[in-house]
Amino acid sequence: MLVATDQWLWRRLGMYVWKRWKKVKTRYKMLRKLGLNYNNAKKYSCTRKGYWRIAKY
């Protein structure tokens, strides 16, 4: 029970952060700061997936 709640909470927080980064440019810049390489940062910043789905990664 607690593990499921913990996973949900972390995903919800990730969704909140992703939602704050509205523009592709901001997403790319922040992902690069977090240590993603050029190709992965570009791929994830330009995604059309929803907030909840992208927060899983």
Phi and psi in radians as a Rosetta constraint file:
Dihedral C 1 N 2 CA 2 C 2 CIRCULARHARMONIC -1.206 0.35
Dihedral N 2 CA 2 C 2 N 3 CIRCULARHARMONIC -0.584 0.35
Dihedral C 2 N 3 CA 3 C 3 CIRCULARHARMONIC -1.136 0.35
Dihedral N 3 CA 3 C 3 N 4 CIRCULARHARMONIC -0.761 0.35
Dihedral C 3 N 4 CA 4 C 4 CIRCULARHARMONIC -1.111 0.35
Dihedral N 4 CA 4 C 4 N 5 CIRCULARHARMONIC -0.711 0.35
Dihedral C 4 N 5 CA 5 C 5 CIRCULARHARMONIC -1.153 0.35
Dihedral N 5 CA 5 C 5 N 6 CIRCULARHARMONIC -0.709 0.35
Dihedral C 5 N 6 CA 6 C 6 CIRCULARHARMONIC -1.116 0.35
Dihedral N 6 CA 6 C 6 N 7 CIRCULARHARMONIC -0.760 0.35
Dihedral C 6 N 7 CA 7 C 7 CIRCULARHARMONIC -1.100 0.35
Dihedral N 7 CA 7 C 7 N 8 CIRCULARHARMONIC -0.736 0.35
Dihedral C 7 N 8 CA 8 C 8 CIRCULARHARMONIC -1.102 0.35
Dihedral N 8 CA 8 C 8 N 9 CIRCULARHARMONIC -0.754 0.35
Dihedral C 8 N 9 CA 9 C 9 CIRCULARHARMONIC -1.113 0.35
Dihedral N 9 CA 9 C 9 N 10 CIRCULARHARMONIC -0.766 0.35
Dihedral C 9 N 10 CA 10 C 10 CIRCULARHARMONIC -1.124 0.35
Dihedral N 10 CA 10 C 10 N 11 CIRCULARHARMONIC -0.656 0.35
Dihedral C 10 N 11 CA 11 C 11 CIRCULARHARMONIC -1.187 0.35
Dihedral N 11 CA 11 C 11 N 12 CIRCULARHARMONIC -0.672 0.35
Dihedral C 11 N 12 CA 12 C 12 CIRCULARHARMONIC -1.118 0.35
Dihedral N 12 CA 12 C 12 N 13 CIRCULARHARMONIC -0.715 0.35
Dihedral C 12 N 13 CA 13 C 13 CIRCULARHARMONIC -1.147 0.35
Dihedral N 13 CA 13 C 13 N 14 CIRCULARHARMONIC -0.703 0.35
Dihedral C 13 N 14 CA 14 C 14 CIRCULARHARMONIC -1.093 0.35
Dihedral N 14 CA 14 C 14 N 15 CIRCULARHARMONIC -0.658 0.35
Dihedral C 14 N 15 CA 15 C 15 CIRCULARHARMONIC -1.128 0.35
Dihedral N 15 CA 15 C 15 N 16 CIRCULARHARMONIC -0.709 0.35
Dihedral C 15 N 16 CA 16 C 16 CIRCULARHARMONIC -1.084 0.35
Dihedral N 16 CA 16 C 16 N 17 CIRCULARHARMONIC -0.783 0.35
Dihedral C 16 N 17 CA 17 C 17 CIRCULARHARMONIC -1.112 0.35
Dihedral N 17 CA 17 C 17 N 18 CIRCULARHARMONIC -0.786 0.35
Dihedral C 17 N 18 CA 18 C 18 CIRCULARHARMONIC -1.096 0.35
Dihedral N 18 CA 18 C 18 N 19 CIRCULARHARMONIC -0.623 0.35
Dihedral C 18 N 19 CA 19 C 19 CIRCULARHARMONIC -1.196 0.35
Dihedral N 19 CA 19 C 19 N 20 CIRCULARHARMONIC -0.544 0.35
Dihedral C 19 N 20 CA 20 C 20 CIRCULARHARMONIC -1.206 0.35
Dihedral N 20 CA 20 C 20 N 21 CIRCULARHARMONIC -0.513 0.35
Dihedral C 20 N 21 CA 21 C 21 CIRCULARHARMONIC -1.532 0.35
Dihedral N 21 CA 21 C 21 N 22 CIRCULARHARMONIC 1.391 0.35
Dihedral C 21 N 22 CA 22 C 22 CIRCULARHARMONIC -1.191 0.35
Dihedral N 22 CA 22 C 22 N 23 CIRCULARHARMONIC -0.751 0.35
Dihedral C 22 N 23 CA 23 C 23 CIRCULARHARMONIC -1.567 0.35
Dihedral N 23 CA 23 C 23 N 24 CIRCULARHARMONIC 2.640 0.35
Dihedral C 23 N 24 CA 24 C 24 CIRCULARHARMONIC -1.074 0.35
Dihedral N 24 CA 24 C 24 N 25 CIRCULARHARMONIC -0.696 0.35
Dihedral C 24 N 25 CA 25 C 25 CIRCULARHARMONIC -1.062 0.35
Dihedral N 25 CA 25 C 25 N 26 CIRCULARHARMONIC -0.755 0.35
Dihedral C 25 N 26 CA 26 C 26 CIRCULARHARMONIC -1.170 0.35
Dihedral N 26 CA 26 C 26 N 27 CIRCULARHARMONIC -0.753 0.35
Dihedral C 26 N 27 CA 27 C 27 CIRCULARHARMONIC -1.034 0.35
Dihedral N 27 CA 27 C 27 N 28 CIRCULARHARMONIC -0.808 0.35
Dihedral C 27 N 28 CA 28 C 28 CIRCULARHARMONIC -1.058 0.35
Dihedral N 28 CA 28 C 28 N 29 CIRCULARHARMONIC -0.836 0.35
Dihedral C 28 N 29 CA 29 C 29 CIRCULARHARMONIC -1.087 0.35
Dihedral N 29 CA 29 C 29 N 30 CIRCULARHARMONIC -0.748 0.35
Dihedral C 29 N 30 CA 30 C 30 CIRCULARHARMONIC -1.242 0.35
Dihedral N 30 CA 30 C 30 N 31 CIRCULARHARMONIC -0.650 0.35
Dihedral C 30 N 31 CA 31 C 31 CIRCULARHARMONIC -1.143 0.35
Dihedral N 31 CA 31 C 31 N 32 CIRCULARHARMONIC -0.655 0.35
Dihedral C 31 N 32 CA 32 C 32 CIRCULARHARMONIC -1.129 0.35
Dihedral N 32 CA 32 C 32 N 33 CIRCULARHARMONIC -0.685 0.35
Dihedral C 32 N 33 CA 33 C 33 CIRCULARHARMONIC -1.094 0.35
Dihedral N 33 CA 33 C 33 N 34 CIRCULARHARMONIC -0.590 0.35
Dihedral C 33 N 34 CA 34 C 34 CIRCULARHARMONIC -1.359 0.35
Dihedral N 34 CA 34 C 34 N 35 CIRCULARHARMONIC -0.120 0.35
Dihedral C 34 N 35 CA 35 C 35 CIRCULARHARMONIC 1.882 0.35
Dihedral N 35 CA 35 C 35 N 36 CIRCULARHARMONIC 0.114 0.35
Dihedral C 35 N 36 CA 36 C 36 CIRCULARHARMONIC -1.299 0.35
Dihedral N 36 CA 36 C 36 N 37 CIRCULARHARMONIC 2.576 0.35
Dihedral C 36 N 37 CA 37 C 37 CIRCULARHARMONIC -1.324 0.35
Dihedral N 37 CA 37 C 37 N 38 CIRCULARHARMONIC 3.021 0.35
Dihedral C 37 N 38 CA 38 C 38 CIRCULARHARMONIC -0.985 0.35
Dihedral N 38 CA 38 C 38 N 39 CIRCULARHARMONIC -0.858 0.35
Dihedral C 38 N 39 CA 39 C 39 CIRCULARHARMONIC -1.130 0.35
Dihedral N 39 CA 39 C 39 N 40 CIRCULARHARMONIC -0.795 0.35
Dihedral C 39 N 40 CA 40 C 40 CIRCULARHARMONIC -1.199 0.35
Dihedral N 40 CA 40 C 40 N 41 CIRCULARHARMONIC -0.687 0.35
Dihedral C 40 N 41 CA 41 C 41 CIRCULARHARMONIC -1.094 0.35
Dihedral N 41 CA 41 C 41 N 42 CIRCULARHARMONIC -0.718 0.35
Dihedral C 41 N 42 CA 42 C 42 CIRCULARHARMONIC -1.147 0.35
Dihedral N 42 CA 42 C 42 N 43 CIRCULARHARMONIC -0.752 0.35
Dihedral C 42 N 43 CA 43 C 43 CIRCULARHARMONIC -1.112 0.35
Dihedral N 43 CA 43 C 43 N 44 CIRCULARHARMONIC -0.806 0.35
Dihedral C 43 N 44 CA 44 C 44 CIRCULARHARMONIC -1.323 0.35
Dihedral N 44 CA 44 C 44 N 45 CIRCULARHARMONIC -0.551 0.35
Dihedral C 44 N 45 CA 45 C 45 CIRCULARHARMONIC -1.281 0.35
Dihedral N 45 CA 45 C 45 N 46 CIRCULARHARMONIC -0.454 0.35
Dihedral C 45 N 46 CA 46 C 46 CIRCULARHARMONIC -1.710 0.35
Dihedral N 46 CA 46 C 46 N 47 CIRCULARHARMONIC 0.236 0.35
Dihedral C 46 N 47 CA 47 C 47 CIRCULARHARMONIC -1.272 0.35
Dihedral N 47 CA 47 C 47 N 48 CIRCULARHARMONIC 2.665 0.35
Dihedral C 47 N 48 CA 48 C 48 CIRCULARHARMONIC -1.845 0.35
Dihedral N 48 CA 48 C 48 N 49 CIRCULARHARMONIC 0.114 0.35
Dihedral C 48 N 49 CA 49 C 49 CIRCULARHARMONIC -1.221 0.35
Dihedral N 49 CA 49 C 49 N 50 CIRCULARHARMONIC 2.745 0.35
Dihedral C 49 N 50 CA 50 C 50 CIRCULARHARMONIC -1.272 0.35
Dihedral N 50 CA 50 C 50 N 51 CIRCULARHARMONIC 2.940 0.35
Dihedral C 50 N 51 CA 51 C 51 CIRCULARHARMONIC -1.073 0.35
Dihedral N 51 CA 51 C 51 N 52 CIRCULARHARMONIC -0.796 0.35
Dihedral C 51 N 52 CA 52 C 52 CIRCULARHARMONIC -1.129 0.35
Dihedral N 52 CA 52 C 52 N 53 CIRCULARHARMONIC -0.698 0.35
Dihedral C 52 N 53 CA 53 C 53 CIRCULARHARMONIC -1.231 0.35
Dihedral N 53 CA 53 C 53 N 54 CIRCULARHARMONIC -0.704 0.35
Dihedral C 53 N 54 CA 54 C 54 CIRCULARHARMONIC -1.290 0.35
Dihedral N 54 CA 54 C 54 N 55 CIRCULARHARMONIC -0.436 0.35
Dihedral C 54 N 55 CA 55 C 55 CIRCULARHARMONIC -1.224 0.35
Dihedral N 55 CA 55 C 55 N 56 CIRCULARHARMONIC -0.238 0.35
Dihedral C 55 N 56 CA 56 C 56 CIRCULARHARMONIC -1.224 0.35
Dihedral N 56 CA 56 C 56 N 57 CIRCULARHARMONIC -0.490 0.35
